C-alpha cells in the first residue's frame, strides 16, 4: 500500500470518528431538549390542571354609595359562583371554600349559578355531602342563590335543604336592625330562556316603592346586563358564568375563550353609567378540559359603606 493510500485510509478513519462524535453530541443535545420539553410540558400541565384550578383567591371590593342605609355600613357580602361540582371541585375542596367563607363572617352570602357540572353524574352520597357543606356556610342576614344555565330541579332541592333562599325572577327586601332595607333581585338564566326582568323588578311597580332604595341584582350570565340597563339602573350587578375566560393573556388582560352569555362582559369589573358590574371567575371549570391559566378560581368579598 502506498503512502498516499495509507494517508487516505487514515483520513477516512479520522472523518468517520469525527462523524460518530458529532452524531453522539447531537443525540445528547436532542435527548437533553426532549427531556427539558417533557419536564416543562409536565410542569405546565400540572400547573393549569391542579395549581391554577385549585388555589382559590379572594377578590376584595369596597362598595361606596350614599344610598346604602346607615345600618348597612360595614356589612360584608361574599359572592361565590360556578362551583361546577365534579369538574375540578370535589368534597375536599368544599372544606377549603367553607373555611374561606366562614372565616370572613359574611352578613350576606350570594351564589350566582351552576352548582354541579353538567357532565358529572351525582350520587346520593354526593348530594348529601354538597347539601351539608352548603348548610354549614354562615351568613347572619341570609343566604341567597340563583340558578345557572346548567342547574336543574335537583339543585333547587339542595339549596332549599341548605337554607338558601332561591330567587327565580324574584326580589327580597333585606333589613338590618331598622326599617331601611336594601333590595335584592335574583334573575333566572338568560341562556335557558327563563329570565323575566320585568317580573324580577316588579318591586318598582308597587305604589309605595322607594325610588332611592339601594338595589343589588344577581344574574348568572353577565350579558344580561345589556337587557337590564334598557329599563333599569340598579346599583350593582353580581354575575358569574364567564369564568373570566378560563385562560387569559397576561398584561393585556384578554380572555381567550368567550362563552355565550358572556361575550361582551367577561372581565372582573365594569362601570356602566351608574351601575357597577362584578363578574366572578368562578370556582370550578367548564368546557376546557378542566384547566385554567392566569385566571385562578376566586371568591368575591364586598364591604358596603355609605361614605
C-alpha positions in Angstrom: 0.0 0.0 0.0 1.4 3.3 -1.0 1.9 6.3 1.4 -1.0 8.1 -0.4 -3.3 5.2 0.1 -2.3 4.9 3.8 -2.9 8.6 4.3 -6.3 8.4 2.5 -7.3 5.5 4.7 -6.3 7.3 7.8 -8.2 10.4 6.7 -11.4 8.3 6.2 -11.0 6.8 9.7 -10.5 10.2 11.2 -13.6 11.5 9.4 -15.6 8.5 10.5 -14.6 9.0 14.1 -15.4 12.7 13.9 -18.8 12.0 12.3 -19.6 9.5 15.1 -18.6 12.1 17.7 -20.8 14.7 16.0 -23.8 12.4 15.9 -23.2 11.5 19.5 -23.1 15.1 20.6 -26.2 16.0 18.5 -28.0 13.0 20.0 -27.1 14.1 23.5 -28.5 17.6 22.8 -31.7 16.2 21.3 -32.2 14.0 24.3 -31.5 16.9 26.6 -34.0 19.1 24.9 -36.6 16.4 24.7 -36.1 15.9 28.5 -36.5 19.6 29.1 -39.6 19.8 26.9 -41.1 16.8 28.8 -40.3 18.5 32.2 -41.7 21.8 31.1 -44.8 20.2 29.5 -45.5 18.1 32.6 -45.0 21.2 34.8 -47.3 23.3 32.7 -49.9 20.6 32.7 -49.7 20.2 36.4 -50.0 24.0 36.9 -53.0 24.5 34.6 -54.9 21.4 35.9 -54.0 21.5 39.6 -52.4 24.7 41.0 -54.2 27.1 38.7 -57.6 25.4 39.2 -57.5 24.7 42.9 -55.6 27.7 44.5 -58.6 30.0 45.4 -58.1 33.7 45.5 -60.3 36.2 47.3 -61.0 39.4 45.5 -61.9 42.2 47.9 -64.0 45.3 46.9 -65.3 48.2 48.9 -68.7 49.4 47.7 -69.4 53.0 48.5 -72.8 54.5 47.8 -74.8 57.2 49.6 -78.0 55.2 49.1 -76.7 52.4 51.4 -78.6 52.7 54.7 -76.6 53.6 57.8 -77.3 50.2 59.4 -75.6 48.5 56.4 -72.3 50.4 56.9 -69.6 47.7 57.2 -72.0 44.9 56.1 -69.9 42.1 54.4 -71.1 40.2 51.3 -69.5 37.2 49.8 -70.3 36.0 46.3 -69.3 32.6 45.0 -70.2 31.2 41.7 -69.9 28.4 39.2 -68.8 25.6 41.6 -69.3 23.0 38.8 -69.0 20.3 41.4 -67.5 17.2 39.8 -65.2 19.2 37.4 -62.2 20.3 39.5 -64.1 20.9 42.7 -65.0 17.9 44.9 -65.6 17.1 48.6 -62.2 18.1 49.9 -62.3 21.5 48.0 -65.6 22.3 49.7 -63.8 22.3 53.0 -61.4 25.0 51.7 -64.3 27.0 50.4 -66.1 26.8 53.7 -63.0 27.9 55.6 -62.5 30.9 53.3 -66.2 32.0 53.7 -66.8 31.4 57.4 -63.5 32.9 58.5 -64.7 36.2 57.0 -68.0 36.1 58.8 -70.2 37.4 56.0 -73.5 39.0 56.7 -74.9 38.1 53.2 -73.9 35.1 51.1 -74.8 35.0 47.4 -74.4 32.1 44.9 -74.7 33.1 41.3 -75.3 29.8 39.5 -74.0 26.5 38.1 -73.6 24.3 41.2 -73.0 20.9 39.6 -71.0 20.2 36.4 -73.3 19.1 33.6 -71.0 16.1 32.7 -70.9 14.8 36.3 -73.3 12.1 37.4 -74.2 12.9 41.0 -74.6 10.0 43.5 -76.9 10.2 46.6 -73.7 10.5 48.6 -72.6 13.5 46.6 -75.9 15.2 47.1 -75.7 14.6 50.8 -72.2 16.0 51.0 -73.0 19.0 48.9 -76.1 19.8 50.9 -74.3 19.5 54.3 -71.4 21.7 53.2 -73.7 24.4 51.8 -75.8 24.2 55.0 -72.6 24.8 57.1 -71.9 28.1 55.4 -72.8 31.0 57.7 -74.3 34.4 56.9 -76.1 36.5 59.6 -78.5 38.3 57.3 -79.2 35.4 54.9 -78.0 33.1 52.1 -79.4 33.6 48.6 -78.9 31.8 45.3 -79.9 31.9 41.7 -79.9 29.2 39.1 -77.4 29.0 36.3 -77.8 27.6 32.8 -76.6 24.1 34.0 -78.8 23.9 37.1 -82.0 21.8 37.3 -84.6 20.8 39.8 -82.1 18.7 41.8 -80.3 21.9 42.5 -83.4 23.6 43.8 -83.8 20.8 46.4 -80.2 21.1 47.5 -80.4 24.8 48.1 -83.7 24.6 49.9 -82.3 21.9 52.3 -79.2 24.0 52.8 -81.2 27.0 54.0 -80.6 29.2 50.9 -83.3 31.4 49.6 -83.6 30.7 45.9 -84.7 33.6 43.8 -86.3 32.9 40.4 -87.1 36.3 38.9 -88.0 37.4 42.4 -86.9 40.0 44.9 -86.4 40.3 48.6 -86.1 43.2 51.0 -83.2 42.7 53.4 -83.3 44.5 56.7 -80.6 45.1 59.3 -81.9 46.4 62.7 -84.1 49.2 61.3 -86.8 49.9 58.7 -84.4 50.9 55.9 -83.8 47.8 53.7 -81.8 47.2 50.6 -83.4 45.5 47.6 -82.1 42.2 46.3 -83.3 40.9 42.9 -82.4 37.4 41.6 -82.9 36.7 37.9 -83.1 33.3 36.2 -80.8 32.1 33.4 -80.7 34.1 30.2 -79.4 31.1 28.1 -82.2 28.9 29.3 -84.8 31.5 28.3 -86.1 31.6 31.9 -85.2 35.2 32.6 -88.0 37.6 33.2 -86.5 41.0 34.1 -89.9 42.8 34.4 -91.1 40.2 36.9 -87.9 40.4 38.8 -88.0 44.2 39.1 -91.7 44.3 40.0 -90.9 46.0 43.3 -90.7 49.2 41.3 -94.3 48.7 40.1 -95.6 49.0 43.6 -97.4 52.2 44.6 -95.3 52.7 47.7 -91.9 51.8 46.3 -88.8 53.7 47.3 -87.1 55.1 44.1 -83.8 55.6 46.1 -83.6 52.1 47.5 -80.1 50.5 47.2 -80.5 47.7 44.6 -78.4 44.6 44.2 -79.1 42.3 41.2 -77.9 38.7 41.0 -77.6 37.3 37.4 -75.8 34.2 36.1 -74.8 35.5 32.7 -73.2 38.9 32.8 -74.5 39.9 29.3 -78.0 40.0 31.0 -76.8 43.5 31.9 -77.5 44.7 28.4 -81.2 44.0 28.7 -81.4 45.1 32.4 -79.9 48.5 31.6 -82.5 49.1 28.9 -85.2 49.9 31.5 -83.5 49.9 34.9 -80.4 51.2 36.7 -79.5 49.0 39.7 -76.6 50.0 41.8 -74.6 46.8 41.5 -75.0 43.6 39.4 -73.2 40.4 40.6 -72.7 37.7 38.0 -70.7 34.6 37.1 -70.8 32.2 34.1 -67.8 33.6 32.2 -65.1 32.1 34.4 -63.3 35.3 33.2 -62.4 33.3 30.1 -60.6 30.4 31.9 -57.4 31.3 30.0 -56.3 34.9 29.9 -53.3 36.6 28.3 -51.2 38.4 31.0 -50.5 42.1 30.9 -53.2 42.9 28.3 -55.8 41.1 30.4 -57.6 39.5 27.5 -59.6 36.3 27.7 -59.1 33.6 25.0 -62.4 31.8 25.3 -65.6 33.8 25.4 -68.8 31.9 26.1 -72.4 32.5 25.1 -73.9 34.8 27.7 -70.5 36.5 28.4 -69.4 37.7 25.0 -69.4 41.4 26.0 -68.8 41.3 29.7 -66.2 38.7 30.8 -63.7 40.6 32.9 -63.7 41.2 36.7 -65.4 44.7 36.7 -67.3 47.2 34.6 -68.8 50.6 35.3 -71.9 51.1 33.1 -73.4 54.6 33.7 -74.1 54.5 37.5 -74.2 50.7 37.7 -71.3 48.6 38.8 -71.0 45.1 37.3 -68.8 42.5 39.0 -68.1 39.2 37.2 -66.8 36.3 39.2 -64.2 34.0 37.8 -66.0 31.1 39.5 -64.6 28.2 41.4 -64.8 25.1 39.1 -64.0 24.8 35.4 -66.2 24.2 32.4 -65.8 23.3 28.7 -62.0 23.4 28.5 -61.0 20.1 29.9 -60.6 21.3 33.5 -57.8 23.9 33.0 -57.2 27.5 33.9 -54.3 29.8 33.0 -53.6 33.2 34.5 -57.2 33.0 35.8 -57.4 31.5 39.3 -60.7 30.4 40.8 -62.0 33.1 43.2 -64.5 34.3 45.7 -65.6 37.9 45.7 -65.7 39.7 49.1 -67.6 43.1 49.3 -67.8 45.6 52.1 -70.7 48.1 52.0 -70.3 51.8 53.0 -72.3 54.9 52.5 -69.4 57.3 52.8 
